[in-house]
Amino acid sequence: MIKKFLKIFLILLLAIAVFGAYLFFTQKGDSGQNPEDKNLFSFFPFGQLSEEEFVPNNEGLGDGENNTPDEGDQLVLEPRLRRLSNTDVAGATFLYKERPKPNEDRISFTFVDFSEFPLMRLGFEGEKVARLENTLTLLATNVEGVSEKMIFDEETENLLKDFQSSNGLRADGRAGASVWSAINKAQEDLAEEKMDSVLSVRYIQKEDGSIIDMFLDSLKTSISSDTVIPRIQEAFFNSDASQLIIRYLKSDNETIETVGGTIEDGSLSGKLFPQNIPFVSVSPEKDQVFYLEQEGDFTNGIISTFSNLERKPIFEHAFSEWIPNWGTDSVISLTTKASFGTPGGVYSLGVTQSNFIKEFGGKNGLTTLMSPNGAKILYSENLNGNIKLSVFNMQDNSHTDLGIRTLPEKCTWDTDSITVWCAVPKNINSSRLPDSWYQGTESFVDSLWLLNTDENAHQLIIDPTTEGLYSLDITNIQLSPKKDYLIFIDRKSSILYGLTL
């Protein structure tokens, strides 16, 4: 009996083991790979950008079409995160770029040449009356008329008077040489290819200095300049993206070269700035730059055009370790270089009067970002090994803890000087910030937040790890002029990303 019981028990154990193995391998095959185990940068391998178009990898973002919700469901429009470059980017900016309107938006009509038409007025008879009336209808409504009228009557006269009035002619209801010329010109204007002004981005590649334009709705690209400039590390564009400042390390790996360039006819030409400029800051209007240069025992602050042809010294100081931020038209902030264990301070430098005022100090690891109206300074400090983001109100000298752990370098102000777009690390492991982030020994996985500095309220905009499995250390955030798009660069890869708001 005991042997029989043992035999049955062993058979049951074997069956359970086989069934358990089946479940294990089946579930393993269905579950997929853990996103944290994936090589995040293998989703879009580096390669040569096509001059015509490239389609970035949007795996996990859907097919781009709006899905129709079931009846009773609420349609929720989610932000869309897209990879905009397929190579590392030194700098980028928004611009509005023109392109032809789609064919379906163009008006198709039969052009009528009126240059040989006789003088026409009330009472004129002939088939030319219908041609005149149909053309006047077209120019007034964008729809070609279908009249077969043979007599120039009051209705025709009124159409003609309306055309004359809207085109700066005497509205007498008589059609002669000046009227025929104006009608022909109006038809030519109507037949011209219509253009759309489309939000675009222009960026420069680190590897070879190629400058790329991209329409942000279609992601179609074109090359604005193919002038080869290798090893670019940093670039800033002017207001219309026709000029830029390029910064790169020379082959000796010691000398910093700064060049002011102009984009024209598909190439880039430029003029040299002084060597070894540590920092460059662009004015809010993006028409000038401020930089520091060492001269003897003093540091000079210079305002210059992008071509460096016009230089205006506005600052001289024996201390050299400054980080400039041109916050408003009239004020440049200068913050002492940050280190986690060293107290720092921030100063306001007047652009026209060159007055130099200390705003506050005594903050370890201090880094700052001035608001567009110059009334606030967003700043972070290292407090007992923890990074804390705060805002300083210059009107009442108050400090407000925003309850967020991030750096101002990962933020950008809205033009209202109230809200701030910030990339916020999910985890911060180092107690030596900002040094460890600057030196590249620590990187972050960020989510993007909108902060209201007046109400001290926070809103999560997007977590990139849920949008296509992007793991991003976000920096260089820029908000589009209509506040409907953000671009930013991943510090780990220097890849450019865009987010539809």
Summary of the structure (lengths in Angstrom):
residues: 501
radius of gyration: 32.1
end to end distance: 75.6
largest distance: 125.5
contacts: 1441
relative contact order: 0.10
helix: 18%
strand: 38%
